[in-house]
Amino acid sequence: MITFIILLVFTGLIVGALGRLAIPGRDPMSIGQTILVGIGGSLIAGLIGRLLFGGRGGGFILAVVCSAAIVYLIRRTRERHVAGRTTATRWR
């Protein structure tokens, strides 16, 4: 069980880091957030792979693509949140 958790964290770090590198621009995420993005991308890739390919998983490349999509969605959410605050303080 300990080995599984260590491999999960290590794989999440690698996949999350590659997902972050795939999207250009500045991204202030911590290592913990990068690991969670990588684990989430791997999980989504595994689900997509099962739906499309049957019993086989999604694979490493699909996991990186899903992680990049998660990073993109996080950035879009942060941009809207910051833009909303900026316009709200401007009109006061």
Summary of the structure (lengths in Angstrom):
residues: 92
radius of gyration: 16.0
end to end distance: 54.7
largest distance: 56.7
contacts: 271
relative contact order: 0.16
helix: 82%
strand: 0%
